[in-house]
């Protein structure tokens, strides 16, 4: 990741692939999932890469008795990345081939400060997430890839009930995030190639372990996020489910892997519905 201290860019407006309520099929209940892209990606790019996943989820979750209709919400991170921030970047010797920074659609939720290990700009990233949740009138769960997977775990933990208390009043994003979801916890958190957030000022989010149901996908050939970094997050979740696909650093959208996700989501939604019934008695 790039070091901090670079000038901030004007962040794009929140990008969503959110179907209006009127488009929800009759008799179906909307299942709103916040989709958090990886480092160097954007909401629209993540949407394009997961269209097959979206279609398969609709087919898998819409039948009775659940009658669910997934709505995927794709915000973009607030921090624009320069070409030099992108892993593997090699500058062109031809000036005419060099792209203007403002033309790049590469964003991040935060920047890791190489000197201190802190997450610079995390407040802005959480503000963007809160805005997306508020505009969606709340969400049911979160799905994140890579850096977005790290963010997903932070968001899920921060929204848990009873609310966790930060070790210091240094999280200005926390009240906004909780208010955006109406004080409600998430039903699930799905992480693809994610990793544990290591800054010391964020450890209150993992002590005790994350109680929100979590599903973790690891790439058997992932050379971007090492397995031990992903497992460090898994170990900080109370009842995680871990699946390893045979590919690298990406979200697998082949039917077999999406069906694993759909089956797990169905179970989480059934459990949440049963819990809601108990609370209403």
C-alpha positions as CSV (number, residue, x, y, z in Angstrom):
1,X,0.0,0.0,0.0
2,X,1.1,3.5,-0.5
3,X,2.4,5.7,2.3
4,X,0.3,8.5,3.7
5,X,0.9,12.2,3.2
6,X,-0.2,12.5,-0.4
7,X,-2.6,15.3,-1.3
8,X,-6.3,14.3,-1.0
9,X,-8.4,14.1,-4.1
10,X,-11.9,15.1,-4.5
11,X,-13.8,11.9,-3.8
12,X,-16.5,10.7,-6.3
13,X,-20.1,10.7,-5.4
14,X,-21.3,7.5,-3.8
15,X,-21.8,4.9,-6.5
16,X,-24.6,2.4,-6.0
17,X,-26.1,-0.3,-8.0
18,X,-29.3,-0.2,-6.0
19,X,-32.7,-1.1,-7.5
20,X,-35.5,1.2,-6.5
21,X,-38.1,-0.2,-4.2
22,X,-40.6,-0.3,-7.0
23,X,-38.5,-2.8,-8.9
24,X,-38.5,-5.4,-6.1
25,X,-40.8,-8.3,-7.3
26,X,-44.1,-8.6,-5.5
27,X,-44.0,-10.8,-2.5
28,X,-40.2,-10.5,-2.2
29,X,-38.3,-9.0,0.7
30,X,-35.3,-6.8,-0.2
31,X,-31.9,-8.0,1.2
32,X,-29.5,-5.1,1.1
33,X,-25.8,-5.9,0.9
34,X,-23.1,-3.3,1.1
35,X,-20.3,-4.2,-1.4
36,X,-16.9,-2.8,-0.5
37,X,-14.3,-3.0,-3.3
38,X,-10.6,-3.6,-2.9
39,X,-7.6,-1.3,-3.1
40,X,-7.2,0.3,-6.5
41,X,-10.8,-0.6,-7.5
42,X,-14.0,1.4,-7.5
43,X,-17.7,0.8,-6.9
44,X,-18.5,0.6,-10.6
45,X,-15.6,-1.7,-11.3
46,X,-16.5,-4.0,-8.4
47,X,-20.1,-4.0,-9.7
48,X,-18.9,-5.0,-13.1
49,X,-16.7,-7.8,-11.8
50,X,-19.5,-9.3,-9.6
51,X,-22.5,-9.1,-12.0
52,X,-22.5,-12.9,-12.4
53,X,-22.5,-13.3,-8.6
54,X,-25.5,-10.8,-8.3
55,X,-27.5,-12.8,-10.9
56,X,-26.9,-16.1,-9.2
57,X,-27.7,-14.8,-5.8
58,X,-31.1,-13.5,-7.0
59,X,-31.9,-16.9,-8.4
60,X,-30.8,-18.7,-5.3
61,X,-32.4,-16.5,-2.7
62,X,-35.7,-15.6,-4.3
63,X,-37.6,-18.9,-4.0
64,X,-39.9,-19.6,-1.0
65,X,-39.8,-19.8,1.9
66,X,-37.2,-16.9,2.1
67,X,-38.6,-14.9,-0.9
68,X,-35.5,-12.6,-0.8
69,X,-34.4,-10.1,-3.5
70,X,-30.7,-9.1,-3.1
71,X,-29.9,-5.4,-3.7
72,X,-26.1,-4.8,-4.0
73,X,-24.9,-1.4,-3.1
74,X,-21.5,-0.3,-4.4
75,X,-19.9,2.8,-3.0
76,X,-16.4,4.0,-4.0
77,X,-13.6,4.7,-1.5
78,X,-12.8,8.4,-0.9
79,X,-9.1,8.3,-1.7
80,X,-8.0,8.6,-5.3
81,X,-4.8,6.6,-6.1
82,X,-2.0,7.8,-8.3
83,X,-0.4,5.5,-10.8
84,X,2.6,5.0,-8.5
85,X,0.2,3.8,-5.8
86,X,-0.8,0.8,-7.9
87,X,1.1,-2.4,-7.3
88,X,3.2,-3.4,-10.3
89,X,3.1,0.1,-11.8
90,X,5.9,0.8,-14.3
91,X,6.0,4.4,-15.6
92,X,6.0,4.7,-19.4
93,X,9.0,6.4,-21.0
94,X,6.6,7.9,-23.5
95,X,5.0,11.0,-22.0
96,X,2.0,10.7,-24.3
97,X,1.2,7.3,-22.8
98,X,1.1,8.6,-19.2
99,X,-2.4,9.0,-17.9
100,X,-3.5,12.1,-16.0
101,X,-4.1,11.2,-12.3
102,X,-7.7,12.6,-12.6
103,X,-8.5,10.1,-15.3
104,X,-7.8,7.1,-13.0
105,X,-10.7,5.2,-11.5
106,X,-8.6,3.7,-8.7
107,X,-9.6,4.3,-5.1
108,X,-8.9,3.2,-1.5
109,X,-10.8,3.2,1.8
110,X,-7.6,4.2,3.6
111,X,-3.8,4.4,3.1
112,X,-1.4,2.5,5.3
113,X,1.3,4.7,6.7
114,X,4.4,2.7,6.2
115,X,6.2,4.5,9.0
116,X,3.6,4.1,11.8
117,X,1.4,1.3,10.5
118,X,-1.7,3.5,11.1
119,X,-4.6,3.7,8.6
120,X,-4.5,7.3,7.3
121,X,-7.8,8.5,6.0
122,X,-9.9,5.8,7.7
123,X,-12.2,8.5,9.0
124,X,-13.0,9.5,5.4
125,X,-13.5,5.9,4.4
126,X,-16.0,5.3,7.2
127,X,-17.8,8.5,6.4
128,X,-18.2,7.2,2.8
129,X,-19.5,3.9,4.1
130,X,-21.9,5.6,6.5
131,X,-23.2,7.8,3.6
132,X,-23.9,4.7,1.5
133,X,-25.7,3.0,4.3
134,X,-27.8,6.0,5.1
135,X,-28.7,6.6,1.4
136,X,-29.8,2.9,1.3
137,X,-32.0,3.4,4.4
138,X,-29.9,0.8,6.2
139,X,-28.3,-2.5,5.1
140,X,-28.6,-6.1,6.2
141,X,-25.1,-7.2,5.6
142,X,-21.7,-6.4,4.1
143,X,-19.4,-8.1,1.6
144,X,-15.9,-6.9,1.1
145,X,-12.9,-7.8,-1.0
146,X,-9.2,-7.4,0.1
147,X,-9.0,-3.9,1.7
148,X,-12.8,-3.8,1.5
149,X,-12.8,-7.1,3.4
150,X,-10.8,-5.5,6.2
151,X,-13.3,-2.6,6.1
152,X,-16.2,-5.0,6.2
153,X,-15.0,-6.5,9.4
154,X,-14.6,-3.1,11.1
155,X,-18.1,-2.0,10.0
156,X,-19.7,-5.2,11.2
157,X,-18.0,-5.0,14.6
158,X,-18.8,-1.3,15.1
159,X,-22.5,-2.0,14.4
160,X,-22.8,-5.0,16.8
161,X,-25.2,-4.9,19.7
162,X,-24.5,-4.3,22.5
163,X,-22.3,-1.5,21.1
164,X,-18.6,-1.9,21.8
165,X,-16.9,1.0,23.6
166,X,-13.8,2.4,21.9
167,X,-10.7,2.6,24.2
168,X,-10.4,6.3,23.4
169,X,-12.7,8.9,21.9
170,X,-10.7,8.9,18.7
171,X,-13.3,7.5,16.3
172,X,-15.4,10.4,15.0
173,X,-16.9,8.2,12.4
174,X,-18.5,5.8,15.0
175,X,-21.7,7.7,15.9
176,X,-22.4,8.5,12.2
177,X,-22.0,4.9,11.1
178,X,-24.3,3.6,13.8
179,X,-26.9,6.2,13.2
180,X,-26.8,5.4,9.4
181,X,-28.0,1.9,10.1
182,X,-30.5,3.0,12.7
183,X,-28.5,1.4,15.5
184,X,-29.1,-2.1,14.0
185,X,-26.4,-4.7,13.8
186,X,-25.6,-6.6,10.6
187,X,-26.9,-10.1,10.0
188,X,-23.7,-11.2,8.2
189,X,-20.2,-10.2,7.0
190,X,-18.6,-11.9,4.0
191,X,-14.9,-11.4,3.4
192,X,-12.9,-12.3,0.3
193,X,-9.1,-12.2,0.6
194,X,-9.4,-9.9,3.6
195,X,-7.0,-9.2,6.5
196,X,-6.9,-8.1,10.1
197,X,-6.7,-4.4,10.8
198,X,-3.5,-4.2,12.8
199,X,-3.4,-0.6,14.2
200,X,-3.5,-0.6,18.0
201,X,-6.3,2.0,18.1
202,X,-8.6,-0.4,16.2
203,X,-8.1,-3.5,18.4
204,X,-11.2,-2.7,20.6
205,X,-13.2,-3.8,17.6
206,X,-11.8,-7.4,17.9
207,X,-11.6,-7.7,21.7
208,X,-13.7,-9.7,22.3
209,X,-13.9,-11.6,19.0
210,X,-16.3,-10.5,16.3
211,X,-19.8,-11.9,17.0
212,X,-21.4,-11.1,13.7
213,X,-21.6,-14.3,11.5
214,X,-18.6,-14.3,9.1
215,X,-17.8,-16.2,5.9
216,X,-14.2,-16.0,4.7
217,X,-13.1,-16.9,1.2
218,X,-9.3,-17.4,0.8
219,X,-7.5,-17.9,-2.5
220,X,-5.2,-20.9,-2.5
221,X,-2.9,-19.1,-5.0
222,X,-3.3,-15.6,-3.5
223,X,0.1,-13.8,-3.6
224,X,-1.3,-10.4,-2.7
225,X,-2.7,-11.1,0.7
226,X,-0.8,-13.8,2.5
227,X,-2.9,-16.6,4.1
228,X,-1.5,-15.7,7.6
229,X,-2.9,-12.1,7.3
230,X,-6.3,-13.5,6.3
231,X,-6.2,-16.1,9.1
232,X,-5.4,-13.3,11.6
233,X,-8.8,-11.9,10.9
234,X,-10.5,-15.4,10.9
235,X,-9.0,-16.0,14.4
236,X,-10.7,-12.8,15.7
237,X,-14.2,-14.0,14.7
238,X,-16.3,-16.0,17.1
239,X,-17.8,-18.6,14.7
240,X,-16.2,-18.1,11.3
241,X,-16.7,-20.3,8.3
242,X,-13.7,-20.5,6.0
243,X,-13.6,-21.7,2.4
244,X,-10.5,-21.8,0.1
245,X,-10.9,-21.6,-3.6
246,X,-8.2,-22.8,-6.0
247,X,-7.5,-19.3,-7.5
248,X,-5.7,-16.2,-6.6
249,X,-6.6,-12.7,-5.5
250,X,-10.1,-12.2,-6.7
251,X,-13.8,-12.9,-6.0
252,X,-14.8,-16.2,-7.5
253,X,-18.0,-15.9,-9.4
254,X,-18.3,-19.4,-10.8
255,X,-21.6,-21.0,-9.9
256,X,-20.2,-23.6,-7.5
257,X,-18.6,-20.9,-5.4
258,X,-21.5,-18.5,-5.5
259,X,-23.8,-21.3,-4.4
260,X,-21.6,-21.8,-1.3
261,X,-22.2,-18.1,-0.5
262,X,-25.9,-18.3,-1.2
263,X,-26.4,-21.4,1.0
264,X,-24.6,-19.6,3.8
265,X,-26.6,-16.5,3.4
266,X,-29.9,-18.4,3.4
267,X,-28.9,-20.0,6.7
268,X,-28.0,-16.6,8.2
269,X,-31.3,-15.1,7.1
270,X,-33.3,-18.0,8.5
271,X,-31.5,-17.6,11.8
272,X,-32.0,-13.9,11.9
273,X,-35.7,-14.4,11.2
274,X,-36.0,-16.9,14.0
275,X,-34.2,-14.6,16.4
276,X,-36.6,-11.8,15.4
277,X,-39.6,-14.0,16.1
278,X,-38.3,-14.9,19.6
279,X,-37.7,-11.2,20.4
280,X,-41.3,-10.3,19.4
281,X,-42.8,-12.9,21.7
